[in-house]
Amino acid sequence: MAGINRALVENRRLAKVHDSASKPCIFLSHISVDKTAAIAIGDYITKRGDIDIYLDINDRELQEAARAGNAEGITRFIEQGLSNSSHIMCLVSANTAKSW
């Protein structure tokens, strides 16, 4: 069975049903300009095995908080993604070196 992206609202319920506590989940950390690479890596991970991901660009609530400039909401949703993940993968590129 392929992995799922737990950032998608419909997959949050699936993760709970399928005992997500024992299933690995990788939080994909990236800067926004590298989102295409993050999507490709997330697709690769979920299609290759029974590993879930959390990719923030698919978290509707997080994106709404970001559009509203709600720093507390952004922090809360990122913390939720982290707490529901067992691993973190940081995408580091030349773009990252130029970012704060």
N, C-alpha and C positions, 0 to 999 in steps of 0.2 A: 504494500500500500504506500502510495506517495505521501510526502509530507504536505502540510498546509501552511498558509500564511495566517498566523493568529491575529494579525492586525485587522483582518477583515471581520466585520461584526458577525457575519453568518458563520465564520469558522471558530469564533470564541465558544459557541455552544458545542460544536463538534469536539473541540479540544477538551472540554470538560467531560463529555460523554466517553471519550476514548482514553481516559486516565492520563491526562497530560502531565501529571506529576512525574511519571516514570519515563516519559518520552522526551528525548532531547529537543530543545528549541534554541535556535541561534538568533540572537538580537543582532541585526545588521546595522552597524553604525557607519554613517557616511555623511559627507557634506552634500548639500542640495545639487551642486553642479555635477556630482558623480552619481546621480540617481539612476541613469541608464545602466551603468555598470552594476549598481546595487540590485536592480531588477534582474539583470542577467544572472548574477551570482545566486540570487534567491531562487530563480527558476531552476537553475542547475541543481541546487541543494535539494529542493523539494521533489524534483523529478527523479533523482538518483537514489532515493532511499526513504526510510521511515523517519525522517527528521523534519521537524517543523521550523519555521522561521517567524520572526517578527520584523516586518519591514514597515517603518513608520509612515511612508507615503500612502499606505493603504488603510491607515487608521483614520477613519472619518472624523472622529471626535477630536483627535490631535490636530488634524488639518483645519477644522473649524476654529479651534483655539488659536492656532497660528494666524489665520486670516483676521481674527478679531484682536490680535495683539495681546492675548491673554497669557501672560508669562506663567502665572500660577497653574493654569489649565495645561499648558504645554508641559511643564515640569511634572504635573500629576500623571498625565498620560504616558510620558516617557518612563516614569518610574513604574507604572503598571506594566508596561512592555518589558522592562528589565526584570521585574519581580516574577514574571511568568516565563522567563527564559532561563535556560540552564547554562548557556554559553554566550559570549559576545565575540563577534567578528568585526574588527575595525578595518574599513577600507581606507587605505592610505595611498594617496596619489600625489602627483605634482601639484594638483589643485589644493590638496590638504595643506601643503607647506606654505601656501599663500593665504590660508584662511586663519582667522583668529581662533 
